[in-house]
Amino acid sequence: MTQDELIQLLSAHEWTDVEFKEARQAVPKNAYETVSAFANTAGGHLVFGVKKDGARFEVVGVLDVDKVQNEFVSTLRQKEKISLIINVEEHLHNIDGNDLLVFYVPEATRAEKPVFLNKDIRKAFIRKGGADVRCSQEEIQRLINDASADRYDGQIIEFDLQSCFDPSTISWYRNVYERKPGNRSYADKNDIEFLFELGLIRETQQGWKASRASILLFGRDGSFRDIMPRPVADCQRFGTVFGEYTPGSRWADRIVLDFNLIRSWQSLLDWYQKVATTPFHVDPTTMQRTDMPPDYIAFRESVINVLIHQDYADHSRKPEIRHFTDRTIFWNPGDAFASFADLLEPGEKEVRNPRIVTAFRRIGLSENAGWGLRDVFTNWQQLGNVPPVIHNDKATKTFELVLPKELLLSEEQIMFQAQLGVHLDPDAARLFAYICREKEISVADAKAVLAQSTAQSLVKLQYLLNQALIKEIEPESFYGLAEHLLSRFPSDQPSDQVGGRLVTPSTDQPQVSIPDTTPPRLELSEHHRAVIRLCEIPRSAGDLMGELGLSHRTFFRSTVLEPLLAGGLIQQTHPELPNHPKQAYVLTEAGLRLSELMRTQGQTQNDDNQRI
């Protein structure tokens, strides 16, 4: 059988990574390499009793379960064999009379990495492409840097305090700081005393010393480049969609930020004026917005994440911000310590650069939890877009955030939902549209779409289940589009995935052709669109014909009214009496949704024309 078939057989929808070993009579030595790799990356499942032959898998079973299990578990508790005592979750499965041992190896904490074998740190492994790969020296050093109790941005730098800082940058920051409600005033302090009060200058036995954070935030160009030999970020704007991009594509506009973080933030705001959805103005004194384009919050938090969460100890890779007409991509060296699901939960998060994070927070440029992803997702939801996509790669220690400029409730999707004849509130409509797009989602995905809690997301999923629009793949974990709707949305192209997961369709059932029971698509004519715009309030047929300049009632009814009625976009005010003398037509809930979309698209086009 294939790996997918075996995983499906073990009902392992929640597995993000899995490795199979034969281990019939003893634990193979390379099993411990897998343990090291799982612990250093994102965790995973190790299955004993499966023989791999190329792409095929054969269940052979473990002959002596107790012996193999005891040998494996006891070795994981011997410090001379592995640097960290690993507490695995154990499960026994039986398939056709063959016993399989399944162990879940959790990810180690930041402070526990790297996990290595035989007291040799060079024998540390990570997972890449479903394989165990020995860490390079550079990868080991990144793990060691992240594990340090003394965070990198808090380390002492032997610079002259009187000459290493940029006074204009500090002056701007202090002005914003003093204006922010709730901050303790330090207006009577000089610049050095001010930075000391904020914890950016540290007291040592040799006196006050600059921290790396203070230089990264406020350093003069020479001081800054002394400790940061690479750019803070490389920002590129392309005049095409992402699909037309190739590695050699020429950017339309580019800025390379190789100065302190406060100046970098100011430069990024200037750059944003060129890519913003609508024109805006910035107060030159506070660098705060005096008006607000719709995507500003998402842009602000995404950019701040690049500035405050990147790995400043990594001098070989530079962050990139690439803006396309259909998406913006923010890429960082340095992964998030938290999981995708945890990043969207309220509460404090462990961060790589706590002093830098706190400094930005004190002037209102970072949410209290240290990550602004909840604000990003909420803002993107308010804009009606497909949810942002996160790739938190713990193997390469990189973080990528993608903001796709694609409407989740498109015109086609709104009309499709109207034809189904079910009532969907705005949240349920968005969630169903996302399931139509992805075919299968997790509860974590639902939370991302709705920007709501697990409990609230499960309520919406249950409602869609009750309406027979989706199916439950795994209770309260994974859901998919209902079988009778799959043919309307064929899976013929890959889609961006939010978070890591492994969900496979069942293959042990006979494949059958499922008829498409949904009505045919309605192609909207200009007359249809005009009626939709007019029917936000009840309108008679005569009124509508007059507005459209039509005189043939039968033609109007058969080509305009009846398709809109059948499509669920308009309804009669007296549906029980079709020939009622005061019969009028008004938008349904789906029709109102489509009307709002048409209005928004029209406004966006006007804004684009004004910018041109």
C-alpha positions as CSV (number, residue, x, y, z in Angstrom):
1,M,0.0,0.0,0.0
2,T,1.1,3.6,-0.3
3,Q,2.0,5.8,2.6
4,D,-1.2,7.8,2.2
5,E,-3.2,4.6,2.3
6,L,-1.4,3.5,5.4
7,I,-1.9,6.8,7.2
8,Q,-5.6,6.8,6.2
9,L,-5.9,3.2,7.5
10,L,-4.4,4.4,10.9
11,S,-6.9,7.3,10.9
12,A,-4.0,9.7,11.3
13,H,-5.4,13.0,9.9
14,E,-3.7,14.9,12.6
15,W,-0.2,13.7,11.7
16,T,2.0,16.5,10.4
17,D,5.1,14.3,9.8
18,V,5.5,10.5,9.9
19,E,8.4,8.0,9.6
20,F,8.1,4.2,9.2
21,K,10.6,1.6,10.3
22,E,10.5,-2.2,9.9
23,A,11.7,-2.9,13.5
24,R,10.3,-6.4,13.6
25,Q,12.7,-7.7,16.3
26,A,14.8,-4.8,17.3
27,V,15.0,-1.0,17.1
28,P,17.0,0.2,14.1
29,K,19.8,2.7,14.9
30,N,18.4,5.2,12.5
31,A,15.2,5.4,14.5
32,Y,17.1,7.6,17.0
33,E,18.1,9.9,14.2
34,T,14.4,10.3,13.5
35,V,13.7,11.1,17.2
36,S,16.4,13.8,17.1
37,A,15.0,15.2,13.8
38,F,11.4,15.3,15.1
39,A,12.5,16.9,18.4
40,N,14.5,19.6,16.7
41,T,11.8,20.4,14.1
42,A,8.1,20.2,14.7
43,G,7.5,16.7,16.2
44,G,6.1,13.7,14.4
45,H,5.0,10.1,14.5
46,L,7.4,7.1,14.4
47,V,5.8,3.8,13.3
48,F,7.4,0.4,13.9
49,G,6.3,-2.6,11.9
50,V,6.2,-1.3,8.4
51,K,8.6,-2.2,5.7
52,K,9.3,0.4,3.0
53,D,10.2,-0.6,-0.5
54,G,10.5,2.5,-2.7
55,A,7.1,4.2,-2.6
56,R,5.3,1.1,-1.4
57,F,4.7,0.1,2.2
58,E,4.1,-3.3,3.6
59,V,2.7,-4.0,7.1
60,V,4.9,-6.7,8.5
61,G,4.3,-6.1,12.2
62,V,6.5,-6.1,15.3
63,L,7.2,-9.7,16.4
64,D,8.1,-9.0,20.0
65,V,6.2,-5.8,21.0
66,D,7.3,-5.7,24.6
67,K,11.0,-6.1,23.8
68,V,11.0,-3.5,21.0
69,Q,8.9,-1.1,23.0
70,N,11.1,-1.4,26.2
71,E,14.3,-1.1,24.3
72,F,13.1,2.1,22.5
73,V,11.6,3.9,25.5
74,S,14.5,3.1,27.8
75,T,17.1,4.4,25.4
76,L,15.2,7.7,25.2
77,R,15.8,8.1,28.9
78,Q,19.6,7.5,28.7
79,K,21.5,10.8,28.6
80,E,24.6,9.1,27.1
81,K,22.4,8.0,24.1
82,I,20.4,11.2,23.6
83,S,20.9,14.6,25.0
84,L,17.3,15.1,26.1
85,I,15.0,12.7,28.0
86,I,12.2,12.3,25.5
87,N,8.7,11.4,26.8
88,V,6.9,9.8,23.8
89,E,3.2,8.9,23.5
90,E,2.8,5.2,22.7
91,H,0.0,3.5,20.8
92,L,-0.5,-0.1,19.7
93,H,-2.4,-0.7,16.4
94,N,-3.3,-4.1,14.9
95,I,-3.8,-4.4,11.1
96,D,-4.7,-7.8,9.8
97,G,-3.2,-9.5,12.7
98,N,0.1,-7.5,12.6
99,D,1.0,-5.3,15.6
100,L,2.2,-1.8,14.9
101,L,3.9,0.4,17.5
102,V,3.2,4.1,17.0
103,F,5.2,6.7,19.0
104,Y,4.5,10.4,18.9
105,V,7.8,12.4,19.5
106,P,7.0,16.0,20.6
107,E,9.0,19.0,19.5
108,A,11.6,20.0,22.1
109,T,11.4,23.5,23.6
110,R,13.6,26.3,22.4
111,A,15.9,25.9,25.4
112,E,16.2,22.2,24.9
113,K,17.5,22.3,21.3
114,P,19.5,21.0,19.6
115,V,18.7,17.4,20.6
116,F,21.7,15.2,19.6
117,L,23.0,11.6,19.9
118,N,25.9,9.9,21.7
119,K,27.1,13.1,23.4
120,D,28.1,14.5,20.0
121,I,26.4,17.7,19.0
122,R,27.4,17.1,15.5
123,K,24.9,14.2,15.5
124,A,21.9,16.5,15.6
125,F,19.2,16.0,12.9
126,I,16.3,17.9,11.5
127,R,13.4,16.9,9.2
128,K,13.6,18.1,5.6
129,G,11.3,16.8,2.9
130,G,10.1,13.8,5.0
131,A,13.8,12.7,5.7
132,D,16.2,12.9,8.6
133,V,19.1,15.3,7.7
134,R,22.2,15.9,9.8
135,C,22.4,19.5,10.9
136,S,25.0,21.7,9.3
137,Q,27.3,23.7,11.6
138,E,25.3,26.8,10.7
139,E,22.0,25.1,11.6
140,I,23.4,23.9,14.9
141,Q,24.5,27.4,15.7
142,R,21.0,28.8,15.0
143,L,19.5,26.3,17.4
144,I,22.1,27.2,20.0
145,N,21.4,30.9,19.6
146,D,17.7,30.4,20.0
147,A,18.3,28.2,23.1
148,S,20.4,30.8,24.9
149,A,18.8,32.2,28.1
150,D,20.6,35.5,27.4
151,R,18.6,36.6,24.4
152,Y,20.7,37.9,21.4
153,D,19.2,41.4,21.5
154,G,20.1,41.7,25.2
155,Q,23.9,41.0,24.7
156,I,26.3,43.7,25.7
157,I,28.2,45.7,23.0
158,E,31.4,47.6,23.8
159,F,30.5,50.9,22.0
160,D,31.0,54.4,23.2
161,L,27.6,55.5,24.5
162,Q,28.2,59.1,23.5
163,S,28.9,58.4,19.8
164,C,27.1,55.2,18.8
165,F,23.5,56.4,18.7
166,D,21.6,58.5,16.1
167,P,20.2,61.5,18.1
168,S,17.4,62.2,15.5
169,T,16.1,58.7,15.7
170,I,16.0,58.8,19.5
171,S,14.3,62.2,19.4
172,W,11.6,60.9,17.1
173,Y,11.0,57.8,19.3
174,R,10.9,59.9,22.5
175,N,8.3,62.2,21.0
176,V,6.0,59.3,20.1
177,Y,6.7,57.6,23.4
178,E,5.8,60.7,25.5
179,R,2.5,61.2,23.5
180,K,1.3,57.6,24.1
181,P,-1.2,57.4,26.9
182,G,-0.1,55.0,29.7
183,N,3.6,55.5,29.3
184,R,5.7,56.7,32.2
185,S,7.2,60.0,31.4
186,Y,11.0,60.3,31.2
187,A,11.0,63.8,29.6
188,D,13.5,65.0,32.3
189,K,16.1,62.4,31.3
190,N,18.8,62.7,28.7
191,D,19.0,60.2,25.8
192,I,21.3,57.8,27.5
193,E,19.3,57.9,30.8
194,F,16.1,57.4,28.8
195,L,17.5,54.2,27.0
196,F,18.7,52.9,30.4
197,E,15.2,53.3,31.9
198,L,13.8,51.3,28.9
199,G,16.3,48.5,29.6
200,L,18.1,49.1,26.3
201,I,21.3,50.2,28.0
202,R,22.4,47.7,30.7
203,E,24.3,48.2,34.0
204,T,27.4,46.1,34.4
205,Q,30.4,46.1,36.8
206,Q,32.2,48.2,34.3
207,G,29.3,50.7,34.1
208,W,26.5,51.3,31.6
209,K,26.8,49.4,28.3
210,A,24.8,49.4,25.1
211,S,22.8,46.3,24.3
212,R,22.5,44.9,20.8
213,A,18.9,46.0,20.8
214,S,19.8,49.6,21.5
215,I,22.2,49.7,18.5
216,L,19.7,47.8,16.2
217,L,17.0,50.3,17.2
218,F,18.9,53.6,17.4
219,G,22.4,53.1,16.2
220,R,24.3,55.4,13.9
221,D,24.9,53.9,10.5
222,G,28.5,52.9,11.3
223,S,27.6,51.4,14.7
224,F,24.6,49.6,13.2
225,R,26.5,48.1,10.3
226,D,29.3,47.0,12.7
227,I,26.9,44.4,14.3
228,M,24.5,44.0,11.3
229,P,26.5,43.4,8.1
230,R,23.4,42.5,6.1
231,P,20.2,44.5,5.3
232,V,17.3,44.7,7.7
233,A,15.0,44.0,4.7
234,D,14.9,44.0,0.9
235,C,11.6,45.4,-0.3
236,Q,10.7,44.8,-3.9
237,R,7.5,45.8,-5.8
238,F,6.6,43.9,-9.0
239,G,4.0,45.1,-11.5
240,T,2.7,41.6,-12.2
241,V,0.8,38.8,-10.5
242,F,2.8,36.3,-8.5
243,G,2.3,33.5,-11.1
244,E,4.2,35.5,-13.7
245,Y,7.2,35.9,-11.4
246,T,10.5,34.1,-12.1
247,P,13.7,34.3,-10.1
248,G,15.2,36.6,-12.7
249,S,12.1,39.0,-12.9
250,R,13.0,42.7,-12.7
251,W,11.3,44.6,-9.9
252,A,9.5,47.9,-10.7
253,D,10.6,49.5,-7.4
254,R,13.0,48.5,-4.7
255,I,14.4,49.7,-1.4
256,V,17.1,48.0,0.6
257,L,17.0,48.9,4.3
258,D,20.5,48.9,5.8
259,F,20.0,51.3,8.7
260,N,18.5,51.1,12.2
261,L,15.0,49.8,12.8
262,I,13.3,53.1,13.5
263,R,14.6,54.6,10.3
264,S,13.7,51.3,8.5
265,W,10.1,51.6,9.8
266,Q,9.9,55.2,8.6
267,S,11.2,54.2,5.1
268,L,8.8,51.3,4.9
269,L,5.9,53.7,5.5
270,D,7.1,55.9,2.6
271,W,7.4,52.7,0.4
272,Y,3.9,51.7,1.5
273,Q,2.5,54.9,-0.1
274,K,3.4,53.5,-3.5
275,V,1.6,50.2,-2.9
276,A,-1.3,51.2,-0.7
277,T,-4.9,50.3,-1.8
278,T,-5.9,54.0,-1.4
279,P,-3.8,57.2,-1.1
280,F,-3.0,58.3,2.5
281,H,-1.0,60.9,4.5
282,V,1.4,60.5,7.4
283,D,2.0,63.0,10.1
284,P,5.7,63.9,9.7
285,T,6.0,64.5,13.5
286,T,4.6,61.2,14.8
287,M,4.8,59.1,11.6
288,Q,1.2,58.0,12.4
289,R,-1.6,57.8,9.8
290,T,-3.9,60.8,9.4
291,D,-6.2,58.6,7.3
292,M,-6.5,54.9,7.0
293,P,-6.4,52.7,3.9
294,P,-8.3,49.5,4.4
295,D,-5.3,47.2,4.4
296,Y,-3.0,49.4,6.6
297,I,-3.4,47.3,9.8
298,A,-2.4,44.1,8.0
299,F,0.5,45.8,6.4
300,R,1.7,47.5,9.6
301,E,1.6,44.3,11.7
302,S,3.2,42.3,8.9
303,V,6.1,44.8,8.5
304,I,6.6,45.1,12.3
305,N,6.8,41.3,12.5
306,V,9.6,41.4,10.0
307,L,11.5,44.1,12.0
308,I,11.1,42.6,15.5
309,H,11.0,38.8,15.0
310,Q,13.8,38.2,12.5
311,D,16.9,36.4,13.6
312,Y,19.5,39.2,13.9
313,A,22.2,36.6,14.7
314,D,21.8,35.1,11.2
315,H,24.0,37.2,8.9
316,S,23.8,34.9,5.9
317,R,20.1,35.5,5.0
318,K,18.2,38.8,4.6
319,P,14.4,39.3,5.0
320,E,12.4,40.0,1.9
321,I,9.1,41.8,1.3
322,R,7.8,41.2,-2.2
323,H,4.7,43.0,-3.4
324,F,2.8,41.7,-6.4
325,T,-0.5,42.9,-7.8
326,D,-2.3,39.8,-6.3
327,R,-0.4,39.3,-3.0
328,T,2.4,40.5,-0.7
329,I,4.9,38.1,0.7
330,F,6.8,38.8,4.0
331,W,9.8,36.4,4.5
332,N,12.0,36.2,7.5
333,P,15.1,34.3,8.7
334,G,14.0,32.9,12.0
335,D,10.9,30.8,12.8
336,A,8.2,31.5,15.3
337,F,8.7,29.5,18.5
338,A,5.0,29.0,18.9
339,S,2.8,26.8,16.7
340,F,0.5,28.2,14.0
341,A,-2.6,27.6,16.2
342,D,-1.0,29.2,19.2
343,L,0.0,32.3,17.3
344,L,-3.6,33.1,16.7
345,E,-4.6,32.6,20.3
346,P,-4.7,35.6,22.7
347,G,-2.0,35.9,25.4
348,E,1.7,36.4,25.6
349,K,4.0,34.5,23.2
350,E,7.7,33.7,23.6
351,V,9.7,35.9,21.2
352,R,13.2,35.9,19.8
353,N,14.0,39.6,20.5
354,P,12.1,40.6,23.7
355,R,13.8,44.0,24.1
356,I,13.1,45.1,20.5
357,V,9.5,43.8,20.7
358,T,9.0,45.8,23.9
359,A,10.5,49.0,22.4
360,F,8.0,48.9,19.5
361,R,5.1,48.0,21.8
362,R,5.8,51.1,23.9
363,I,5.0,53.3,20.9
364,G,1.9,51.3,19.9
365,L,3.5,49.4,17.0
366,S,3.2,45.8,18.4
367,E,0.3,44.1,20.0
368,N,0.6,43.2,23.7
369,A,1.1,39.5,22.9
370,G,4.3,40.3,20.9
371,W,2.8,39.0,17.5
372,G,0.3,41.0,15.5
373,L,-1.1,38.0,13.5
374,R,-4.5,38.1,15.1
375,D,-4.8,41.7,13.9
376,V,-3.5,40.7,10.4
377,F,-6.1,38.0,10.1
378,T,-8.9,40.1,11.4
379,N,-8.1,43.0,9.1
380,W,-7.8,40.6,6.1
381,Q,-11.2,39.1,7.0
382,Q,-12.8,42.5,7.2
383,L,-11.6,43.2,3.6
384,G,-13.3,40.0,2.5
385,N,-10.1,38.4,1.3
386,V,-8.9,34.8,1.4
387,P,-7.1,34.3,4.8
388,P,-3.4,35.0,5.1
389,V,-1.1,32.0,4.6
390,I,1.6,31.2,7.2
391,H,4.6,29.0,6.6
392,N,6.5,28.5,9.8
393,D,9.4,26.2,8.8
394,K,11.2,24.9,11.8
395,A,13.6,22.9,9.7
396,T,15.0,25.8,7.8
397,K,14.1,28.2,10.7
398,T,12.3,30.6,8.4
399,F,8.9,32.4,8.6
400,E,6.7,33.5,5.7
401,L,3.5,35.4,5.8
402,V,1.5,35.8,2.5
403,L,-1.4,38.3,2.2
404,P,-3.4,37.1,-0.9
405,K,-5.5,39.8,-2.6
406,E,-8.2,37.4,-3.6
407,L,-11.9,37.8,-2.5
408,L,-13.1,34.8,-0.6
409,L,-16.8,35.5,-1.3
410,S,-16.4,36.1,-5.0
411,E,-19.2,36.9,-7.3
412,E,-19.3,33.3,-8.5
413,Q,-19.3,32.0,-4.9
414,I,-22.1,34.3,-3.8
415,M,-24.3,33.2,-6.7
416,F,-23.5,29.6,-6.0
417,Q,-24.6,29.9,-2.4
418,A,-27.7,31.7,-3.5
419,Q,-28.6,28.8,-5.7
420,L,-28.3,26.3,-2.9
421,G,-31.3,27.9,-1.2
422,V,-29.9,27.7,2.4
423,H,-29.5,30.6,4.8
424,L,-25.9,31.4,5.6
425,D,-24.9,34.3,7.9
426,P,-21.8,36.2,6.9
427,D,-19.5,34.0,9.0
428,A,-21.0,30.8,7.7
429,A,-20.9,32.1,4.1
430,R,-17.1,32.9,4.4
431,L,-16.3,29.5,6.0
432,F,-18.3,27.6,3.4
433,A,-16.6,29.6,0.6
434,Y,-13.2,28.6,2.1
435,I,-14.1,24.9,2.3
436,C,-15.2,25.1,-1.4
437,R,-11.8,26.5,-2.2
438,E,-9.7,24.0,-0.1
439,K,-12.0,20.9,-0.2
440,E,-10.7,19.9,3.3
441,I,-9.9,22.0,6.3
442,S,-9.0,21.7,10.0
443,V,-10.6,23.5,12.9
444,A,-7.4,25.7,13.1
445,D,-8.2,26.8,9.5
446,A,-11.7,27.6,10.4
447,K,-10.4,29.7,13.3
448,A,-8.2,31.6,10.9
449,V,-11.0,32.2,8.4
450,L,-13.4,33.5,11.1
451,A,-10.9,35.1,13.5
452,Q,-12.9,33.4,16.3
453,S,-12.3,30.9,19.1
454,T,-12.3,27.1,18.7
455,A,-15.8,26.8,20.3
456,Q,-17.3,29.5,18.0
457,S,-15.7,27.9,14.9
458,L,-17.1,24.5,15.8
459,V,-20.6,26.0,16.1
460,K,-20.3,27.3,12.5
461,L,-18.9,24.0,11.2
462,Q,-21.8,22.1,12.9
463,Y,-24.3,24.5,11.2
464,L,-22.8,23.7,7.8
465,L,-22.9,20.0,8.7
466,N,-26.6,20.3,9.5
467,Q,-27.2,22.0,6.2
468,A,-25.5,19.0,4.4
469,L,-23.0,21.4,2.8
470,I,-19.9,19.7,4.4
471,K,-18.9,16.3,5.8
472,E,-17.1,15.5,9.0
473,I,-13.8,13.7,8.2
474,E,-12.6,13.4,11.8
475,P,-14.9,14.6,14.7
476,E,-14.1,18.2,15.8
477,S,-10.9,18.1,13.8
478,F,-11.2,17.9,10.0
479,Y,-14.0,18.7,7.6
480,G,-14.5,18.5,3.9
481,L,-16.9,19.6,1.2
482,A,-20.0,17.4,0.9
483,E,-19.7,14.7,-1.8
484,H,-22.6,16.0,-3.9
485,L,-20.9,19.4,-4.3
486,L,-17.4,18.2,-5.1
487,S,-18.0,18.1,-8.9
488,R,-18.8,21.8,-8.8
489,F,-15.3,22.6,-7.5
490,P,-12.8,20.1,-9.0
491,S,-9.4,19.8,-7.3
492,D,-7.4,20.6,-10.4
493,Q,-5.0,23.1,-9.0
494,P,-2.9,23.4,-5.8
495,S,-4.0,26.0,-3.2
496,D,-2.0,27.7,-0.4
497,Q,-2.3,25.8,2.8
498,V,-2.4,27.6,6.2
499,G,-0.3,25.7,8.7
500,G,1.1,22.2,8.3
501,R,-1.2,19.2,8.1
502,L,-1.6,15.8,6.3
503,V,-5.1,15.0,5.3
504,T,-5.7,12.3,2.7
505,P,-9.0,11.1,1.1
506,S,-10.2,7.6,1.9
507,T,-9.0,5.1,-0.7
508,D,-10.5,1.9,0.6
509,Q,-14.0,2.7,-0.8
510,P,-15.0,2.2,-4.4
511,Q,-14.8,5.4,-6.5
512,V,-18.2,6.4,-7.8
513,S,-19.3,9.3,-10.0
514,I,-21.3,11.8,-8.0
515,P,-23.8,13.8,-10.1
516,D,-23.7,17.6,-9.8
517,T,-27.1,18.4,-8.2
518,T,-26.5,22.1,-8.1
519,P,-28.3,24.4,-10.6
520,P,-26.3,25.6,-13.6
521,R,-24.2,28.8,-13.2
522,L,-26.0,32.1,-13.9
523,E,-24.0,34.4,-16.2
524,L,-24.9,38.0,-15.1
525,S,-25.7,40.4,-18.0
526,E,-25.7,44.2,-17.6
527,H,-29.5,44.1,-17.2
528,H,-29.1,41.6,-14.3
529,R,-26.5,43.8,-12.6
530,A,-28.7,46.8,-13.0
531,V,-31.6,45.1,-11.4
532,I,-29.4,44.0,-8.5
533,R,-28.3,47.6,-8.0
534,L,-31.9,48.8,-8.1
535,C,-33.5,46.2,-5.9
536,E,-31.9,47.1,-2.5
537,I,-35.4,48.5,-2.0
538,P,-38.6,46.9,-3.4
539,R,-39.2,47.7,-7.0
540,S,-42.1,46.8,-9.3
541,A,-41.6,45.2,-12.7
542,G,-42.7,48.4,-14.3
543,D,-40.3,50.5,-12.4
544,L,-37.4,48.2,-13.3
545,M,-38.4,48.1,-17.0
546,G,-38.5,51.9,-17.1
547,E,-35.0,52.1,-15.4
548,L,-33.6,49.6,-17.9
549,G,-35.3,51.2,-20.9
550,L,-37.2,48.0,-21.8
551,S,-40.7,47.8,-23.1
552,H,-41.3,44.1,-23.8
553,R,-42.6,42.6,-20.6
554,T,-42.4,38.9,-21.6
555,F,-38.8,39.4,-22.7
556,F,-37.9,41.2,-19.4
557,R,-39.5,38.6,-17.3
558,S,-38.0,35.6,-19.1
559,T,-34.4,36.9,-19.5
560,V,-34.0,39.1,-16.5
561,L,-36.5,38.5,-13.6
562,E,-36.8,34.7,-13.8
563,P,-33.1,33.9,-13.9
564,L,-32.5,36.2,-10.9
565,L,-35.4,34.6,-9.0
566,A,-34.2,31.1,-9.8
567,G,-30.7,32.1,-8.8
568,G,-31.8,33.2,-5.4
569,L,-30.6,36.8,-5.8
570,I,-34.0,38.5,-5.7
571,Q,-37.4,37.5,-4.3
572,Q,-41.0,38.6,-4.6
573,T,-42.5,40.7,-1.9
574,H,-45.7,38.6,-2.3
575,P,-44.4,35.1,-3.2
576,E,-47.6,33.4,-2.3
577,L,-49.5,35.6,-4.9
578,P,-47.4,35.9,-8.0
579,N,-50.0,38.2,-9.7
580,H,-50.5,40.4,-6.7
581,P,-51.3,44.0,-7.9
582,K,-48.5,45.4,-5.7
583,Q,-46.0,42.7,-6.5
584,A,-42.4,44.0,-6.2
585,Y,-38.9,42.5,-6.2
586,V,-36.2,42.9,-3.6
587,L,-32.8,41.5,-3.0
588,T,-32.3,38.3,-0.9
589,E,-29.5,38.1,1.6
590,A,-27.2,36.7,-1.1
591,G,-28.3,39.4,-3.4
592,L,-27.4,42.1,-0.9
593,R,-24.0,40.4,-0.5
594,L,-23.5,40.5,-4.2
595,S,-24.7,44.1,-4.4
596,E,-22.2,45.2,-1.8
597,L,-19.4,43.3,-3.7
598,M,-20.3,45.1,-6.9
599,R,-20.3,48.5,-5.1
600,T,-17.0,47.8,-3.5
601,Q,-15.4,46.7,-6.8
602,G,-16.8,49.8,-8.5
603,Q,-15.2,52.0,-5.7
604,T,-11.9,50.2,-6.0
605,Q,-11.9,50.8,-9.8
606,N,-12.6,54.5,-9.2
607,D,-9.7,54.7,-6.7
608,D,-7.4,53.0,-9.1
609,N,-8.4,55.5,-11.8
610,Q,-7.7,58.4,-9.5
611,R,-4.2,57.1,-8.7
612,I,-3.5,56.8,-12.4
